[in-house]
Amino acid sequence: MDQFKRYLMMQKEMAEANLRIVNRFLSGVESKAEKRTSKIRIIQKVLNNAAKPLHVSEILSNAKRDFNVELERDSIVSAIVKKMKAGKVFVRTAPNTFALKDQTSGKPQKGGRK
């Protein structure tokens, strides 16, 4: 029986070591995913929090205030327009003013560009 107990203890230690490795891997994956947030995702969060269309300058200031991220104006306008042309996520409600597609009827208001 003594050998069998040692065998069981060895198996237990190996299982615990494997579990520590799995937990370390999982915590590392989660923290990396949380650290990386794309510009588009930040813009979506800003517009979602506002729950209304925002001008680009408001998007920039809200991103800085809420996420401590400095976005470049031309870069985010370009990214938003690219998504709009693909029919995804954003709509233009007025010049340089954008909303999430699901916050509106999906159509720009009068005076807005496509």
PATI-427177 format. One record per residue (C-alpha): x, y, z; residue number from 1; residue in three letters. Coordinates in steps of 0.001 Angstrom, whole numbers. Each point is the difference from the previous one (the first is absolute). Layout:
N
<dofi><xx>X</xx><yy>Y</yy><zz>Z</zz><num>NUM</num><residu>Ala</residu></dofi>
...
END
This chain:
114
<dofi><xx>0</xx><yy>0</yy><zz>0</zz><num>1</num><residu>Met</residu></dofi>
<dofi><xx>2853</xx><yy>2358</yy><zz>652</zz><num>2</num><residu>Asp</residu></dofi>
<dofi><xx>992</xx><yy>57</yy><zz>-3668</zz><num>3</num><residu>Gln</residu></dofi>
<dofi><xx>-3610</xx><yy>556</yy><zz>-1037</zz><num>4</num><residu>Phe</residu></dofi>
<dofi><xx>-279</xx><yy>3025</yy><zz>2334</zz><num>5</num><residu>Lys</residu></dofi>
<dofi><xx>3190</xx><yy>1469</yy><zz>-1463</zz><num>6</num><residu>Arg</residu></dofi>
<dofi><xx>-1373</xx><yy>-557</yy><zz>-3493</zz><num>7</num><residu>Tyr</residu></dofi>
<dofi><xx>-3231</xx><yy>1810</yy><zz>936</zz><num>8</num><residu>Leu</residu></dofi>
<dofi><xx>1938</xx><yy>2891</yy><zz>1559</zz><num>9</num><residu>Met</residu></dofi>
<dofi><xx>2080</xx><yy>319</yy><zz>-3166</zz><num>10</num><residu>Met</residu></dofi>
<dofi><xx>-3152</xx><yy>35</yy><zz>-2131</zz><num>11</num><residu>Gln</residu></dofi>
<dofi><xx>-1551</xx><yy>2623</yy><zz>2258</zz><num>12</num><residu>Lys</residu></dofi>
<dofi><xx>3074</xx><yy>2240</yy><zz>-215</zz><num>13</num><residu>Glu</residu></dofi>
<dofi><xx>107</xx><yy>-329</yy><zz>-3788</zz><num>14</num><residu>Met</residu></dofi>
<dofi><xx>-3689</xx><yy>873</yy><zz>-266</zz><num>15</num><residu>Ala</residu></dofi>
<dofi><xx>478</xx><yy>3054</yy><zz>2246</zz><num>16</num><residu>Glu</residu></dofi>
<dofi><xx>3010</xx><yy>1118</yy><zz>-2054</zz><num>17</num><residu>Ala</residu></dofi>
<dofi><xx>-2008</xx><yy>-363</yy><zz>-3208</zz><num>18</num><residu>Asn</residu></dofi>
<dofi><xx>-2845</xx><yy>1984</yy><zz>1511</zz><num>19</num><residu>Leu</residu></dofi>
<dofi><xx>2380</xx><yy>2817</yy><zz>1016</zz><num>20</num><residu>Arg</residu></dofi>
<dofi><xx>1325</xx><yy>145</yy><zz>-3570</zz><num>21</num><residu>Ile</residu></dofi>
<dofi><xx>-3520</xx><yy>118</yy><zz>-1454</zz><num>22</num><residu>Val</residu></dofi>
<dofi><xx>-1053</xx><yy>2753</yy><zz>2437</zz><num>23</num><residu>Asn</residu></dofi>
<dofi><xx>3128</xx><yy>2021</yy><zz>-770</zz><num>24</num><residu>Arg</residu></dofi>
<dofi><xx>-678</xx><yy>-319</yy><zz>-3734</zz><num>25</num><residu>Phe</residu></dofi>
<dofi><xx>-3648</xx><yy>1006</yy><zz>374</zz><num>26</num><residu>Leu</residu></dofi>
<dofi><xx>778</xx><yy>3036</yy><zz>2135</zz><num>27</num><residu>Ser</residu></dofi>
<dofi><xx>2677</xx><yy>1104</yy><zz>-2479</zz><num>28</num><residu>Gly</residu></dofi>
<dofi><xx>-2392</xx><yy>-296</yy><zz>-2949</zz><num>29</num><residu>Val</residu></dofi>
<dofi><xx>-2723</xx><yy>1975</yy><zz>1765</zz><num>30</num><residu>Glu</residu></dofi>
<dofi><xx>2295</xx><yy>2828</yy><zz>1033</zz><num>31</num><residu>Ser</residu></dofi>
<dofi><xx>1424</xx><yy>376</yy><zz>-3524</zz><num>32</num><residu>Lys</residu></dofi>
<dofi><xx>-3485</xx><yy>88</yy><zz>-1510</zz><num>33</num><residu>Ala</residu></dofi>
<dofi><xx>-1065</xx><yy>2688</yy><zz>2455</zz><num>34</num><residu>Glu</residu></dofi>
<dofi><xx>3073</xx><yy>2130</yy><zz>-694</zz><num>35</num><residu>Lys</residu></dofi>
<dofi><xx>-539</xx><yy>85</yy><zz>-3753</zz><num>36</num><residu>Arg</residu></dofi>
<dofi><xx>-2976</xx><yy>2019</yy><zz>-1142</zz><num>37</num><residu>Thr</residu></dofi>
<dofi><xx>-222</xx><yy>1124</yy><zz>-3594</zz><num>38</num><residu>Ser</residu></dofi>
<dofi><xx>-782</xx><yy>3571</yy><zz>-998</zz><num>39</num><residu>Lys</residu></dofi>
<dofi><xx>-3295</xx><yy>-1131</yy><zz>-1511</zz><num>40</num><residu>Ile</residu></dofi>
<dofi><xx>-970</xx><yy>-1784</yy><zz>3225</zz><num>41</num><residu>Arg</residu></dofi>
<dofi><xx>784</xx><yy>3126</yy><zz>2040</zz><num>42</num><residu>Ile</residu></dofi>
<dofi><xx>-2097</xx><yy>2125</yy><zz>-2378</zz><num>43</num><residu>Ile</residu></dofi>
<dofi><xx>-2848</xx><yy>-2495</yy><zz>294</zz><num>44</num><residu>Gln</residu></dofi>
<dofi><xx>187</xx><yy>129</yy><zz>3798</zz><num>45</num><residu>Lys</residu></dofi>
<dofi><xx>61</xx><yy>3820</yy><zz>-10</zz><num>46</num><residu>Val</residu></dofi>
<dofi><xx>-3057</xx><yy>184</yy><zz>-2272</zz><num>47</num><residu>Leu</residu></dofi>
<dofi><xx>-1781</xx><yy>-2710</yy><zz>1946</zz><num>48</num><residu>Asn</residu></dofi>
<dofi><xx>611</xx><yy>1830</yy><zz>3297</zz><num>49</num><residu>Asn</residu></dofi>
<dofi><xx>-1261</xx><yy>3250</yy><zz>-1513</zz><num>50</num><residu>Ala</residu></dofi>
<dofi><xx>-3081</xx><yy>-1712</yy><zz>-1481</zz><num>51</num><residu>Ala</residu></dofi>
<dofi><xx>-229</xx><yy>2768</yy><zz>-2593</zz><num>52</num><residu>Lys</residu></dofi>
<dofi><xx>1905</xx><yy>1236</yy><zz>-3055</zz><num>53</num><residu>Pro</residu></dofi>
<dofi><xx>3259</xx><yy>1769</yy><zz>804</zz><num>54</num><residu>Leu</residu></dofi>
<dofi><xx>2215</xx><yy>2371</yy><zz>-1968</zz><num>55</num><residu>His</residu></dofi>
<dofi><xx>3559</xx><yy>-1218</yy><zz>-579</zz><num>56</num><residu>Val</residu></dofi>
<dofi><xx>1362</xx><yy>2508</yy><zz>2508</zz><num>57</num><residu>Ser</residu></dofi>
<dofi><xx>-2385</xx><yy>-1379</yy><zz>2657</zz><num>58</num><residu>Glu</residu></dofi>
<dofi><xx>1059</xx><yy>-3563</yy><zz>-821</zz><num>59</num><residu>Ile</residu></dofi>
<dofi><xx>3641</xx><yy>1021</yy><zz>465</zz><num>60</num><residu>Leu</residu></dofi>
<dofi><xx>-613</xx><yy>1755</yy><zz>3320</zz><num>61</num><residu>Ser</residu></dofi>
<dofi><xx>-2191</xx><yy>-2834</yy><zz>1347</zz><num>62</num><residu>Asn</residu></dofi>
<dofi><xx>2619</xx><yy>-2602</yy><zz>-993</zz><num>63</num><residu>Ala</residu></dofi>
<dofi><xx>2632</xx><yy>1995</yy><zz>1874</zz><num>64</num><residu>Lys</residu></dofi>
<dofi><xx>-2244</xx><yy>478</yy><zz>3043</zz><num>65</num><residu>Arg</residu></dofi>
<dofi><xx>-1473</xx><yy>-3522</yy><zz>193</zz><num>66</num><residu>Asp</residu></dofi>
<dofi><xx>2859</xx><yy>-2169</yy><zz>-1289</zz><num>67</num><residu>Phe</residu></dofi>
<dofi><xx>3057</xx><yy>2253</yy><zz>368</zz><num>68</num><residu>Asn</residu></dofi>
<dofi><xx>741</xx><yy>-494</yy><zz>-3708</zz><num>69</num><residu>Val</residu></dofi>
<dofi><xx>1072</xx><yy>2698</yy><zz>-2427</zz><num>70</num><residu>Glu</residu></dofi>
<dofi><xx>-1453</xx><yy>-778</yy><zz>-3421</zz><num>71</num><residu>Leu</residu></dofi>
<dofi><xx>1018</xx><yy>1761</yy><zz>-3188</zz><num>72</num><residu>Glu</residu></dofi>
<dofi><xx>-2862</xx><yy>1869</yy><zz>-1640</zz><num>73</num><residu>Arg</residu></dofi>
<dofi><xx>788</xx><yy>-941</yy><zz>-3612</zz><num>74</num><residu>Asp</residu></dofi>
<dofi><xx>677</xx><yy>-3598</yy><zz>934</zz><num>75</num><residu>Ser</residu></dofi>
<dofi><xx>-3311</xx><yy>-557</yy><zz>1780</zz><num>76</num><residu>Ile</residu></dofi>
<dofi><xx>-2041</xx><yy>1809</yy><zz>-2656</zz><num>77</num><residu>Val</residu></dofi>
<dofi><xx>1628</xx><yy>-2204</yy><zz>-2627</zz><num>78</num><residu>Ser</residu></dofi>
<dofi><xx>-702</xx><yy>-3148</yy><zz>2037</zz><num>79</num><residu>Ala</residu></dofi>
<dofi><xx>-3624</xx><yy>977</yy><zz>624</zz><num>80</num><residu>Ile</residu></dofi>
<dofi><xx>-614</xx><yy>841</yy><zz>-3671</zz><num>81</num><residu>Val</residu></dofi>
<dofi><xx>1569</xx><yy>-3306</yy><zz>-1047</zz><num>82</num><residu>Lys</residu></dofi>
<dofi><xx>-2399</xx><yy>-1890</yy><zz>2271</zz><num>83</num><residu>Lys</residu></dofi>
<dofi><xx>-2927</xx><yy>2113</yy><zz>-1242</zz><num>84</num><residu>Met</residu></dofi>
<dofi><xx>764</xx><yy>-803</yy><zz>-3632</zz><num>85</num><residu>Lys</residu></dofi>
<dofi><xx>25</xx><yy>-3685</yy><zz>884</zz><num>86</num><residu>Ala</residu></dofi>
<dofi><xx>-3449</xx><yy>511</yy><zz>1539</zz><num>87</num><residu>Gly</residu></dofi>
<dofi><xx>1218</xx><yy>-829</yy><zz>3470</zz><num>88</num><residu>Lys</residu></dofi>
<dofi><xx>-246</xx><yy>1533</yy><zz>3454</zz><num>89</num><residu>Val</residu></dofi>
<dofi><xx>-180</xx><yy>3766</yy><zz>-695</zz><num>90</num><residu>Phe</residu></dofi>
<dofi><xx>-2213</xx><yy>2563</yy><zz>-1729</zz><num>91</num><residu>Val</residu></dofi>
<dofi><xx>655</xx><yy>3662</yy><zz>-729</zz><num>92</num><residu>Arg</residu></dofi>
<dofi><xx>-2787</xx><yy>2186</yy><zz>1384</zz><num>93</num><residu>Thr</residu></dofi>
<dofi><xx>1531</xx><yy>3376</yy><zz>-926</zz><num>94</num><residu>Ala</residu></dofi>
<dofi><xx>3373</xx><yy>1242</yy><zz>-1244</zz><num>95</num><residu>Pro</residu></dofi>
<dofi><xx>2706</xx><yy>-1611</yy><zz>2187</zz><num>96</num><residu>Asn</residu></dofi>
<dofi><xx>-2706</xx><yy>-1319</yy><zz>2323</zz><num>97</num><residu>Thr</residu></dofi>
<dofi><xx>-452</xx><yy>-3729</yy><zz>446</zz><num>98</num><residu>Phe</residu></dofi>
<dofi><xx>-2179</xx><yy>-2479</yy><zz>1858</zz><num>99</num><residu>Ala</residu></dofi>
<dofi><xx>-163</xx><yy>-3739</yy><zz>384</zz><num>100</num><residu>Leu</residu></dofi>
<dofi><xx>-2155</xx><yy>-1574</yy><zz>-2669</zz><num>101</num><residu>Lys</residu></dofi>
<dofi><xx>-2262</xx><yy>-1654</yy><zz>2576</zz><num>102</num><residu>Asp</residu></dofi>
<dofi><xx>-584</xx><yy>3332</yy><zz>1797</zz><num>103</num><residu>Gln</residu></dofi>
<dofi><xx>-1702</xx><yy>1421</yy><zz>-3083</zz><num>104</num><residu>Thr</residu></dofi>
<dofi><xx>-2289</xx><yy>-1387</yy><zz>-2630</zz><num>105</num><residu>Ser</residu></dofi>
<dofi><xx>3135</xx><yy>-823</yy><zz>-1972</zz><num>106</num><residu>Gly</residu></dofi>
<dofi><xx>-488</xx><yy>2938</yy><zz>-2349</zz><num>107</num><residu>Lys</residu></dofi>
<dofi><xx>1740</xx><yy>3367</yy><zz>158</zz><num>108</num><residu>Pro</residu></dofi>
<dofi><xx>-2182</xx><yy>2961</yy><zz>889</zz><num>109</num><residu>Gln</residu></dofi>
<dofi><xx>-649</xx><yy>2771</yy><zz>-2511</zz><num>110</num><residu>Lys</residu></dofi>
<dofi><xx>3076</xx><yy>2082</yy><zz>-585</zz><num>111</num><residu>Gly</residu></dofi>
<dofi><xx>2311</xx><yy>-2904</yy><zz>689</zz><num>112</num><residu>Gly</residu></dofi>
<dofi><xx>2199</xx><yy>-1667</yy><zz>-2593</zz><num>113</num><residu>Arg</residu></dofi>
<dofi><xx>166</xx><yy>-3674</yy><zz>-814</zz><num>114</num><residu>Lys</residu></dofi>
END
